Amino acid sequence: SVVGVGININQRSFNKYTPEATSLSIITNSEYDISLIKDKFLIILEKNYKKMDVSFIKEYNKYLFMKNNYMSFKINNKITKAKIVSVNKNGVLLLKKRNNIKKKFDVNQIEYIF
């Protein structure tokens, strides 16, 4: 599996996405040194990784993308609608289907469908 993080820094135009994409440049109306942003980001990422405990996971779960909204996922080659409930410290995703059944998925078991 591959895990990636994307930060739109100086990009000013985007294809149509839902939710709408943005960038630091659009939000602040400024241009940024990408190397400086990368260096600061890696410092913050390492600091947070080292302190990953219950309180960190709880805070992380507050900001999950599209949490508590029905979205389409590909699971076992089938498309299904479910809500993201939470993620644990091992990256296991807890989803709630429309029938209120909750199920856990490892990263390589599920795909988000835009």
C-alpha positions as CSV (number, residue, x, y, z in Angstrom):
1,S,0.0,0.0,0.0
2,V,1.0,3.6,-0.6
3,V,0.1,6.4,1.7
4,G,0.5,10.0,0.6
5,V,-0.1,13.5,1.9
6,G,-0.8,16.3,-0.5
7,I,-0.7,20.0,0.2
8,N,-1.7,22.4,-2.5
9,I,0.7,25.3,-2.0
10,N,1.0,27.7,-4.9
11,Q,-1.6,26.2,-7.2
12,R,-4.2,28.7,-8.3
13,S,-6.6,26.7,-10.6
14,F,-8.1,23.3,-10.1
15,N,-10.4,20.9,-11.9
16,K,-13.9,20.7,-10.4
17,Y,-13.9,18.6,-7.3
18,T,-16.4,18.0,-4.5
19,P,-15.4,19.2,-2.0
20,E,-13.8,22.1,-3.8
21,A,-10.0,22.1,-3.7
22,T,-8.0,25.1,-2.5
23,S,-4.4,26.0,-1.7
24,L,-2.3,28.1,0.7
25,S,-1.8,30.6,-2.1
26,I,-5.6,31.1,-2.7
27,I,-6.4,31.2,1.0
28,T,-3.7,33.8,1.9
29,N,-3.2,35.5,-1.5
30,S,0.5,34.9,-1.2
31,E,3.2,32.8,-2.9
32,Y,5.3,30.3,-0.8
33,D,8.8,28.8,-0.9
34,I,7.9,25.1,-1.3
35,S,11.1,23.9,0.3
36,L,10.5,25.9,3.4
37,I,6.9,24.6,3.6
38,K,8.2,21.0,3.1
39,D,10.8,21.4,5.8
40,K,8.3,22.9,8.4
41,F,5.7,20.2,7.5
42,L,8.2,17.4,8.0
43,I,9.2,18.8,11.4
44,I,5.6,19.0,12.5
45,L,4.8,15.5,11.1
46,E,7.7,13.9,13.0
47,K,6.8,15.7,16.2
48,N,3.2,14.5,16.0
49,Y,4.2,11.0,15.0
50,K,6.4,10.7,18.1
51,K,3.6,11.8,20.4
52,M,0.9,9.6,18.8
53,D,-1.2,8.6,21.8
54,V,-4.9,8.3,22.6
55,S,-5.3,12.1,22.9
56,F,-3.6,12.7,19.5
57,I,-5.8,10.1,17.8
58,K,-8.9,11.6,19.4
59,E,-7.8,15.1,18.0
60,Y,-6.9,13.6,14.6
61,N,-10.4,12.0,14.3
62,K,-12.0,15.5,14.8
63,Y,-10.6,16.5,11.4
64,L,-11.1,13.5,9.3
65,F,-12.0,14.3,5.7
66,M,-15.7,13.9,5.1
67,K,-16.3,12.3,8.5
68,N,-20.0,11.5,9.2
69,N,-21.0,12.1,5.5
70,Y,-22.1,9.3,3.3
71,M,-19.5,8.6,0.6
72,S,-18.8,5.9,-2.0
73,F,-16.2,3.3,-1.3
74,K,-15.0,0.3,-3.3
75,I,-14.8,-2.8,-1.1
76,N,-14.2,-6.2,-2.6
77,N,-14.8,-4.8,-6.1
78,K,-18.3,-3.5,-5.0
79,I,-19.3,0.1,-4.6
80,T,-21.0,0.9,-1.3
81,K,-22.1,4.0,0.6
82,A,-20.8,4.5,4.1
83,K,-19.8,7.1,6.7
84,I,-16.3,7.4,8.2
85,V,-16.6,7.0,11.9
86,S,-12.9,7.0,13.0
87,V,-9.4,5.9,12.4
88,N,-7.3,4.1,15.0
89,K,-3.5,4.5,15.6
90,N,-2.8,1.7,13.2
91,G,-4.7,3.3,10.4
92,V,-7.7,1.0,10.5
93,L,-10.8,2.8,9.2
94,L,-14.1,2.3,11.0
95,L,-17.1,2.8,8.6
96,K,-20.8,2.8,9.3
97,K,-23.1,1.6,6.5
98,R,-26.7,2.8,6.0
99,N,-28.0,-0.2,7.9
100,N,-26.0,1.1,10.9
101,I,-23.6,-1.9,10.8
102,K,-20.0,-0.8,11.6
103,K,-17.0,-2.5,10.1
104,K,-13.2,-2.0,10.2
105,F,-11.0,-1.9,7.2
106,D,-7.2,-1.9,6.7
107,V,-5.8,0.5,4.2
108,N,-5.4,-2.0,1.4
109,Q,-9.0,-3.3,1.8
110,I,-10.9,-0.2,0.8
111,E,-10.8,2.6,-1.8
112,Y,-12.5,6.0,-1.6
113,I,-14.4,6.8,-4.8
114,F,-14.5,10.5,-5.9
